[in-house]
Amino acid sequence: MVYLVELWESIRDFLGTGGDVLYVVMGALFLMWVLMIERYWFLTGVFPKLKKQIISDWDARKDTTSWYAHKIRDAWISEANEKLNARILLIKTCVAICPLIGLLGTVTGMIAVFEIMAVQGTGNPRLMASGISMATIPTMAGMVAALSGMFFASRLEARVRRAKEKLIDSLPHH
């Protein structure tokens, strides 16, 4: 319990140092990871059952060679593909937006530095350092968030592609 309190205090101090923009980065990062975890859960828990159902429906058909049967097969594959690719674009958008949110933090931090310089002059380096810190930390946080998301999002896309290919291979096309 003490460890969790210390962890929360550390996170709160980090968020305070980087400014309010870090809350937005944290929100985008949280959304991105919730979506990625949901997609991994779908790929490992839900899609195998869906694939099994599609294959059993195909195998139960008497006609698998006519033009009509091929269109049904294509429709089932298309529906499965839609389910596989659900929310992938939103995940990629979260990955792309994290550095931009960090850049927004840089701009607001630099504005704070310039305001300090305008009011206090350049004689107070401590005040300027806090503004520069507020400018650089959100950029770093946005980049780290995007990097963590890029790696897992690309792996997720590869798994989705393989799952679709395996489904297609499982449905004989006569």
C-alpha positions as a Markdown table, in Angstrom:
| # | Residue | x | y | z |
|---|---|---|---|---|
| 1 | Met | 0.0 | 0.0 | 0.0 |
| 2 | Val | 2.9 | 2.4 | 0.8 |
| 3 | Tyr | 4.4 | 1.6 | -2.6 |
| 4 | Leu | 1.2 | 2.6 | -4.4 |
| 5 | Val | 1.0 | 5.9 | -2.4 |
| 6 | Glu | 4.6 | 6.7 | -3.3 |
| 7 | Leu | 4.0 | 5.8 | -7.0 |
| 8 | Trp | 0.9 | 8.0 | -7.1 |
| 9 | Glu | 2.9 | 10.9 | -5.5 |
| 10 | Ser | 5.7 | 10.4 | -8.0 |
| 11 | Ile | 3.2 | 10.5 | -10.9 |
| 12 | Arg | 1.5 | 13.6 | -9.4 |
| 13 | Asp | 4.8 | 15.4 | -9.1 |
| 14 | Phe | 5.7 | 14.5 | -12.7 |
| 15 | Leu | 2.3 | 15.8 | -13.9 |
| 16 | Gly | 2.8 | 19.0 | -11.9 |
| 17 | Thr | 6.2 | 19.6 | -13.4 |
| 18 | Gly | 5.0 | 19.2 | -17.0 |
| 19 | Gly | 1.9 | 21.2 | -16.7 |
| 20 | Asp | -1.8 | 20.5 | -17.5 |
| 21 | Val | -1.0 | 19.2 | -21.0 |
| 22 | Leu | 0.4 | 16.0 | -19.4 |
| 23 | Tyr | -3.1 | 15.2 | -18.3 |
| 24 | Val | -4.2 | 15.2 | -21.9 |
| 25 | Val | -1.2 | 13.0 | -22.9 |
| 26 | Met | -2.1 | 10.7 | -20.1 |
| 27 | Gly | -5.7 | 10.5 | -21.3 |
| 28 | Ala | -4.7 | 9.8 | -24.9 |
| 29 | Leu | -2.2 | 7.1 | -23.7 |
| 30 | Phe | -4.9 | 5.5 | -21.4 |
| 31 | Leu | -7.4 | 5.4 | -24.3 |
| 32 | Met | -4.8 | 4.0 | -26.7 |
| 33 | Trp | -3.8 | 1.2 | -24.3 |
| 34 | Val | -7.4 | 0.3 | -23.4 |
| 35 | Leu | -8.2 | 0.0 | -27.1 |
| 36 | Met | -5.1 | -2.1 | -27.7 |
| 37 | Ile | -5.8 | -4.4 | -24.8 |
| 38 | Glu | -9.4 | -4.8 | -26.1 |
| 39 | Arg | -8.1 | -5.7 | -29.6 |
| 40 | Tyr | -5.7 | -8.3 | -28.1 |
| 41 | Trp | -8.5 | -9.8 | -26.1 |
| 42 | Phe | -10.7 | -9.9 | -29.2 |
| 43 | Leu | -8.0 | -11.6 | -31.2 |
| 44 | Thr | -7.2 | -14.3 | -28.5 |
| 45 | Gly | -10.6 | -14.8 | -27.0 |
| 46 | Val | -13.5 | -13.8 | -29.3 |
| 47 | Phe | -12.2 | -14.2 | -32.8 |
| 48 | Pro | -11.2 | -17.9 | -32.6 |
| 49 | Lys | -14.8 | -18.7 | -31.7 |
| 50 | Leu | -16.1 | -16.5 | -34.6 |
| 51 | Lys | -13.6 | -18.2 | -37.0 |
| 52 | Lys | -14.7 | -21.7 | -35.8 |
| 53 | Gln | -18.4 | -20.7 | -36.4 |
| 54 | Ile | -17.7 | -19.4 | -39.9 |
| 55 | Ile | -15.7 | -22.5 | -40.8 |
| 56 | Ser | -18.5 | -24.8 | -39.4 |
| 57 | Asp | -21.1 | -22.8 | -41.3 |
| 58 | Trp | -19.1 | -23.2 | -44.5 |
| 59 | Asp | -18.5 | -26.9 | -44.0 |
| 60 | Ala | -22.2 | -27.4 | -43.3 |
| 61 | Arg | -23.1 | -25.9 | -46.7 |
| 62 | Lys | -23.9 | -28.4 | -49.4 |
| 63 | Asp | -23.0 | -26.0 | -52.2 |
| 64 | Thr | -19.5 | -24.6 | -51.9 |
| 65 | Thr | -18.6 | -24.3 | -55.6 |
| 66 | Ser | -21.3 | -22.0 | -57.2 |
| 67 | Trp | -20.9 | -18.3 | -57.8 |
| 68 | Tyr | -23.5 | -17.7 | -55.1 |
| 69 | Ala | -21.6 | -19.8 | -52.5 |
| 70 | His | -18.4 | -17.8 | -53.3 |
| 71 | Lys | -20.2 | -14.6 | -52.7 |
| 72 | Ile | -21.5 | -15.9 | -49.3 |
| 73 | Arg | -17.9 | -16.9 | -48.5 |
| 74 | Asp | -16.6 | -13.5 | -49.5 |
| 75 | Ala | -19.3 | -11.8 | -47.4 |
| 76 | Trp | -18.4 | -13.8 | -44.3 |
| 77 | Ile | -14.7 | -13.0 | -44.8 |
| 78 | Ser | -15.5 | -9.4 | -45.2 |
| 79 | Glu | -17.6 | -9.3 | -42.0 |
| 80 | Ala | -14.8 | -11.0 | -40.1 |
| 81 | Asn | -12.3 | -8.5 | -41.5 |
| 82 | Glu | -14.5 | -5.6 | -40.3 |
| 83 | Lys | -14.6 | -7.1 | -36.8 |
| 84 | Leu | -10.8 | -7.7 | -36.9 |
| 85 | Asn | -10.0 | -4.2 | -38.0 |
| 86 | Ala | -12.4 | -2.4 | -35.6 |
| 87 | Arg | -10.8 | 0.4 | -33.7 |
| 88 | Ile | -7.4 | -0.1 | -35.4 |
| 89 | Leu | -7.6 | 3.3 | -37.0 |
| 90 | Leu | -8.5 | 4.9 | -33.6 |
| 91 | Ile | -5.5 | 3.3 | -32.1 |
| 92 | Lys | -3.2 | 4.6 | -34.8 |
| 93 | Thr | -4.8 | 8.1 | -34.4 |
| 94 | Cys | -4.0 | 8.0 | -30.7 |
| 95 | Val | -0.4 | 7.0 | -31.5 |
| 96 | Ala | -0.1 | 9.9 | -34.0 |
| 97 | Ile | -1.7 | 12.5 | -31.7 |
| 98 | Cys | 0.4 | 11.9 | -28.6 |
| 99 | Pro | 3.5 | 13.7 | -30.0 |
| 100 | Leu | 1.3 | 16.6 | -31.2 |
| 101 | Ile | -0.2 | 16.9 | -27.7 |
| 102 | Gly | 3.4 | 17.0 | -26.3 |
| 103 | Leu | 4.3 | 19.7 | -28.8 |
| 104 | Leu | 1.3 | 21.7 | -27.5 |
| 105 | Gly | 2.9 | 21.4 | -24.1 |
| 106 | Thr | 6.2 | 22.7 | -25.5 |
| 107 | Val | 4.4 | 25.7 | -26.9 |
| 108 | Thr | 2.6 | 26.5 | -23.7 |
| 109 | Gly | 5.7 | 26.0 | -21.7 |
| 110 | Met | 7.7 | 28.4 | -23.9 |
| 111 | Ile | 4.9 | 30.9 | -23.6 |
| 112 | Ala | 5.3 | 30.7 | -19.8 |
| 113 | Val | 9.1 | 31.2 | -20.1 |
| 114 | Phe | 8.6 | 34.3 | -22.3 |
| 115 | Glu | 6.0 | 35.7 | -19.9 |
| 116 | Ile | 8.5 | 35.2 | -17.0 |
| 117 | Met | 11.2 | 36.9 | -19.0 |
| 118 | Ala | 8.8 | 39.8 | -19.9 |
| 119 | Val | 7.8 | 40.4 | -16.2 |
| 120 | Gln | 10.9 | 39.4 | -14.3 |
| 121 | Gly | 13.6 | 39.9 | -17.0 |
| 122 | Thr | 16.3 | 37.4 | -17.6 |
| 123 | Gly | 17.8 | 37.7 | -14.1 |
| 124 | Asn | 15.9 | 34.9 | -12.4 |
| 125 | Pro | 17.1 | 31.6 | -13.9 |
| 126 | Arg | 15.1 | 29.5 | -11.5 |
| 127 | Leu | 11.8 | 30.8 | -12.8 |
| 128 | Met | 13.0 | 30.4 | -16.4 |
| 129 | Ala | 14.1 | 26.8 | -15.6 |
| 130 | Ser | 10.7 | 25.8 | -14.4 |
| 131 | Gly | 9.1 | 27.1 | -17.6 |
| 132 | Ile | 11.7 | 25.3 | -19.7 |
| 133 | Ser | 11.0 | 22.1 | -17.8 |
| 134 | Met | 7.3 | 22.6 | -18.4 |
| 135 | Ala | 8.1 | 23.0 | -22.1 |
| 136 | Thr | 10.3 | 19.9 | -22.5 |
| 137 | Ile | 8.6 | 17.3 | -20.3 |
| 138 | Pro | 5.3 | 17.1 | -22.3 |
| 139 | Thr | 7.3 | 16.7 | -25.5 |
| 140 | Met | 9.2 | 13.8 | -24.0 |
| 141 | Ala | 6.0 | 12.3 | -22.5 |
| 142 | Gly | 4.2 | 12.5 | -25.8 |
| 143 | Met | 7.1 | 10.9 | -27.7 |
| 144 | Val | 7.4 | 8.0 | -25.1 |
| 145 | Ala | 3.6 | 7.5 | -25.3 |
| 146 | Ala | 3.7 | 7.3 | -29.1 |
| 147 | Leu | 6.7 | 5.0 | -29.2 |
| 148 | Ser | 5.1 | 2.5 | -26.8 |
| 149 | Gly | 1.9 | 2.6 | -28.9 |
| 150 | Met | 3.7 | 2.3 | -32.3 |
| 151 | Phe | 5.4 | -0.9 | -31.4 |
| 152 | Phe | 2.3 | -2.6 | -30.1 |
| 153 | Ala | 0.0 | -1.2 | -32.8 |
| 154 | Ser | 2.2 | -2.5 | -35.5 |
| 155 | Arg | 2.3 | -6.0 | -33.9 |
| 156 | Leu | -1.5 | -5.8 | -33.5 |
| 157 | Glu | -1.9 | -5.0 | -37.2 |
| 158 | Ala | 0.3 | -7.9 | -38.1 |
| 159 | Arg | -1.7 | -10.3 | -36.0 |
| 160 | Val | -4.9 | -9.0 | -37.5 |
| 161 | Arg | -3.5 | -9.6 | -41.0 |
| 162 | Arg | -2.4 | -13.2 | -40.1 |
| 163 | Ala | -5.8 | -13.9 | -38.5 |
| 164 | Lys | -7.6 | -12.9 | -41.7 |
| 165 | Glu | -5.2 | -14.9 | -43.9 |
| 166 | Lys | -5.7 | -18.0 | -41.7 |
| 167 | Leu | -9.5 | -17.6 | -42.0 |
| 168 | Ile | -9.3 | -17.3 | -45.8 |
| 169 | Asp | -7.1 | -20.4 | -45.9 |
| 170 | Ser | -9.5 | -22.3 | -43.7 |
| 171 | Leu | -12.4 | -21.7 | -46.2 |
| 172 | Pro | -11.6 | -23.8 | -49.3 |
| 173 | His | -12.3 | -21.9 | -52.5 |
| 174 | His | -13.2 | -24.5 | -55.1 |
